[in-house]
Structure formats: structure tokens, C-alpha cells
């Protein structure tokens, strides 16, 4: 569950970094718009009894909308040389637990042997990955014409 692209021109790294945050804002918006909260709530309820979730104190219930907001808010940009990656932060923990949001997102997205996944992240991130260079070209053109503030 990540989006990766490479910028070959080092002069464009600063613009590429701003572009990544632009993509994250759009990703967050698209994910929250396309959520099926009912199917996510079913999986969130399963987290309460999952043995792999390390709770500090067991909550009575989990709000699926809040959980999804927490997940999309842990999207981050990583740069290694000329490669930019947008992915979930692997260190951010779910509220009231010692389990990472990335693990929870993977469970909700991919499922396990008991429950099918929702693919709420995979579908959107795959769509972005396929078109990332088109988005980059459009962003670059718009920033050069002044349509995007630096």
C-alpha cells in the first residue's frame, strides 16, 4: 500500500516534495469519500477480539470513521535519493493500543482467514500509482504557470 515514483532531475526535488503533499491531501479526500463505513465497522469490531492487537485497555467499541481518519492521517512521504514514496507511517500507534495503524489498515484492507478485505486503500492507491506521472506532469505545468502557489 504505497505509491512510488522517481524524479530524475535533482532541480525538481523541492517541487516533487510539495507534489507529494498535494497527492496526500487528495488521497485523504478520496479515501474518506469512498469509504464503506458499514463494512469497515464490521472489521473494526473484530479488532476488539483479535489476539494480535495489543490493547492498553480494551475499549467498549471502535468508531470506524475515526479509525479511518487516523489511518489516512498517518500517510507520509519518504525520499530516498531520487525515489519518492507515499505510504503509511509504520510507527504510529492506534489509539489506546500498542498496535500500529499500518497493521490495522492492512487487516481492514486485505482481511485475514476469517474476514475478506475491503480494499479501501489498495483500490485508491493503485489508481493513483497508475496515473502518478500524469498527475506529476499536470502539477509541474500548473506550478510553472502560477496556478499552484509555492
NORJORA-V606681 format. One record per pair of residues at least 4 apart in sequence whose C-alpha atoms are under 7 Angstrom apart, sorted by the first residue. I is the first residue (numbers start at 1). J is the second residue. Records with the same first field share a line. If there is no record, write none. Layout:
I=J / J
This chain:
1=87 / 121 / 122 / 125
2=85 / 86 / 87 / 125
3=85 / 86 / 87 / 125 / 129
4=83 / 84 / 85 / 86
5=83 / 84 / 85
6=82 / 83 / 84
7=82 / 83
8=82
12=16
13=17
14=18
15=19
16=20
17=21
18=22
19=23
20=24 / 77
21=25
22=26
23=27
24=28 / 75
25=29
26=30
27=31
28=32 / 72
29=33
30=34
31=35 / 121 / 124
35=120
36=40
37=41 / 64 / 65
38=42
39=43
40=44 / 64 / 108
41=45 / 64
42=46
43=47 / 108
44=62 / 64
45=61 / 62
46=50
47=53
53=99
54=97 / 98 / 99
55=96 / 97 / 98
56=96 / 97 / 98
57=96
63=67
64=68
65=69
66=70
67=71
68=72
69=73
70=74
71=101 / 105
74=88 / 89 / 92
75=86 / 87 / 88 / 89
76=86 / 87 / 88 / 89
77=84 / 85 / 86 / 87
78=84 / 85 / 86
79=83 / 84 / 85
80=84
88=102
89=102
90=100 / 102
91=100
92=100 / 101
93=97 / 98 / 99 / 100 / 101
94=98 / 99 / 100 / 101
99=103
100=104
101=105
102=106
103=107
104=108
105=109
106=110
107=111 / 112
108=117 / 118
109=117 / 118 / 119 / 120 / 121 / 122
110=116 / 117 / 118 / 119
111=115 / 116 / 117
112=116
119=123
120=124
121=125
122=126
123=127
124=128
125=129
126=130
127=131
128=132
131=135
132=136
133=137
134=138
135=139
136=140
137=141
138=142
139=143
140=144
141=145
142=146 / 147 / 148
143=147 / 148 / 149
